Amino acid sequence: MADVFPWPDAEAVGGWWNRRFDPEVDLIGADRTPAARTVFYAGSVKWLDDPFDQRDFAALRQGAAQVPGFVPESSGLVVVSRAGTHGPVAADLVWGPGEVVGAWR
């Protein structure tokens, strides 16, 4: 687990989807709720037996770009995967089960 969480100012964590539920973004880290001024990161949770792969990451990038307040040049991308990743994933943060549990300690 990283020693320092990259977005210490993220006070609220939730998800985001539009009225069609396409896309559904599992994680949004923001400065406040219900209407964020700053979106620090968007992320995807894959709690399956298959690793998170490049196709999953492309879907995350595409979905995150639709989140109001997400700025591709400054907002981060987060991957949370029970089975790890398949090859390198260009996420700003990749967590597995140990990091998720460790975050609550």
C-alpha positions as CSV (number, residue, x, y, z in Angstrom):
1,M,0.0,0.0,0.0
2,A,1.2,3.5,-0.8
3,D,2.5,5.3,2.3
4,V,0.6,8.5,1.3
5,F,-2.8,8.6,-0.3
6,P,-2.5,10.9,-3.3
7,W,-5.7,12.9,-2.6
8,P,-5.7,14.0,1.0
9,D,-8.3,16.7,0.4
10,A,-10.9,14.1,-0.8
11,E,-13.5,14.3,1.9
12,A,-16.4,12.5,0.1
13,V,-16.4,9.2,-1.7
14,G,-19.3,7.9,-3.7
15,G,-20.2,6.7,-7.2
16,W,-21.7,8.4,-10.2
17,W,-23.9,7.4,-13.1
18,N,-26.1,9.2,-15.6
19,R,-29.9,8.6,-16.0
20,R,-29.2,5.8,-18.5
21,F,-26.7,4.1,-16.1
22,D,-24.2,4.3,-18.8
23,P,-21.5,4.8,-17.7
24,E,-21.5,3.8,-14.0
25,V,-18.4,5.0,-12.3
26,D,-17.8,3.0,-9.0
27,L,-15.6,5.5,-7.2
28,I,-15.6,9.3,-7.2
29,G,-13.4,11.1,-4.7
30,A,-14.5,14.7,-4.2
31,D,-14.2,17.7,-1.9
32,R,-17.8,17.6,-0.7
33,T,-21.3,16.2,-1.3
34,P,-23.9,16.4,-2.7
35,A,-22.4,18.7,-5.4
36,A,-18.7,18.6,-5.6
37,R,-16.6,21.6,-6.5
38,T,-13.5,19.4,-7.1
39,V,-13.4,15.8,-8.3
40,F,-10.0,14.4,-7.3
41,Y,-10.4,10.9,-8.8
42,A,-12.6,8.5,-10.5
43,G,-12.3,4.7,-10.1
44,S,-13.5,1.3,-11.0
45,V,-14.0,-1.7,-8.6
46,K,-13.7,-5.2,-10.1
47,W,-14.2,-7.7,-7.4
48,L,-14.1,-10.7,-9.8
49,D,-11.8,-13.7,-10.4
50,D,-10.4,-12.1,-13.6
51,P,-7.8,-9.4,-13.4
52,F,-8.5,-5.8,-14.3
53,D,-7.2,-5.3,-17.9
54,Q,-6.6,-2.7,-20.6
55,R,-10.2,-3.0,-21.8
56,D,-11.5,-2.3,-18.3
57,F,-9.1,0.7,-18.0
58,A,-10.3,2.1,-21.3
59,A,-13.9,1.9,-20.1
60,L,-12.9,3.7,-16.9
61,R,-11.2,6.5,-18.8
62,Q,-14.1,6.9,-21.1
63,G,-16.7,6.8,-18.2
64,A,-14.7,9.2,-16.0
65,A,-14.5,11.8,-18.8
66,Q,-18.3,12.0,-18.5
67,V,-18.4,12.8,-14.8
68,P,-19.1,16.5,-14.1
69,G,-16.1,18.1,-12.6
70,F,-13.6,15.3,-13.7
71,V,-10.6,17.0,-15.4
72,P,-8.5,14.5,-17.3
73,E,-5.4,16.6,-16.9
74,S,-5.6,16.8,-13.1
75,S,-8.1,14.3,-11.8
76,G,-6.7,10.8,-11.0
77,L,-7.8,7.3,-12.0
78,V,-8.1,4.5,-9.5
79,V,-8.3,0.8,-10.0
80,V,-9.5,-1.6,-7.2
81,S,-9.3,-5.2,-8.1
82,R,-9.6,-8.4,-6.2
83,A,-7.5,-10.3,-8.8
84,G,-4.9,-7.6,-9.6
85,T,-4.3,-6.3,-13.1
86,H,-3.4,-8.0,-16.3
87,G,-0.3,-6.2,-17.4
88,P,0.5,-2.6,-16.5
89,V,-2.4,-0.3,-16.0
90,A,-1.7,3.5,-16.2
91,A,-3.8,4.3,-13.1
92,D,-2.7,6.7,-10.5
93,L,-3.5,4.2,-7.8
94,V,-4.1,0.5,-7.9
95,W,-5.4,-1.3,-4.8
96,G,-6.1,-4.9,-4.0
97,P,-7.9,-6.5,-1.0
98,G,-5.0,-5.8,1.4
99,E,-5.0,-2.1,0.6
100,V,-8.8,-1.8,0.9
101,V,-8.7,-3.5,4.4
102,G,-5.6,-1.5,5.4
103,A,-7.4,1.8,4.6
104,W,-9.8,1.1,7.4
105,R,-7.1,0.5,10.0
